[in-house]
Amino acid sequence: MKNTLKVQRAILDLTQEDLAKKIGVSRQTINSIEKNRYVPSTVLALKLSSVFNIPVNDFFILEADD
């Protein structure tokens, strides 16, 4: 699965730390999601969707091997 979190974060000019504080996780969690080392829970994905006001499917895209 790939994600566009880093791009979306840049559009709103948010640092990893800013975003982490908004959704109640660590900066390291945001970093891990952006580097595809961590797949967020449904709750976390919905929180991200709320912050950016876009559907979860616009952040996370399934790839053929998923």
PEGISUL-V175724 format. One record per pair of residues at least 12 apart in sequence whose ideal C-beta (glycine too) atoms are under 10 Angstrom apart, sorted by the first residue. I is the first residue (numbers start at 0). J is the second residue. If there is no record, write none. Layout:
{{I	J} {I	J}}
This chain:
{{0	35} {0	38} {0	58} {0	59} {0	60} {0	61} {0	62} {0	64} {0	65} {1	35} {1	58} {1	59} {1	60} {1	61} {1	62} {1	65} {2	32} {2	33} {2	34} {2	35} {2	38} {2	39} {2	44} {2	47} {2	57} {2	58} {2	59} {2	60} {3	33} {3	51} {3	53} {3	57} {3	58} {3	59} {3	60} {4	18} {4	29} {4	30} {4	32} {4	33} {4	34} {4	35} {4	39} {4	47} {4	51} {4	58} {4	59} {5	29} {5	30} {5	32} {5	33} {5	34} {6	33} {6	58} {7	47} {7	50} {7	51} {7	53} {7	57} {7	58} {8	29} {8	33} {8	47} {8	50} {8	51} {10	51} {10	53} {11	50} {11	51} {11	52} {13	29} {13	50} {13	51} {14	26} {14	29} {15	27} {15	28} {15	29} {15	30} {15	32} {15	33} {16	29} {17	29} {17	50} {18	32} {18	33} {18	46} {18	47} {18	50} {18	51} {21	46} {21	47} {21	49} {21	50} {21	51} {22	39} {22	42} {22	43} {22	44} {22	45} {22	46} {22	47} {22	49} {22	50} {23	42} {23	43} {23	46} {24	37} {24	39} {24	43} {24	46} {24	47} {28	43} {29	47} {32	44} {32	47} {32	58} {32	59} {38	59} {38	65} {39	55} {39	58} {39	59} {41	55} {44	56} {44	58} {44	59} {47	59}}
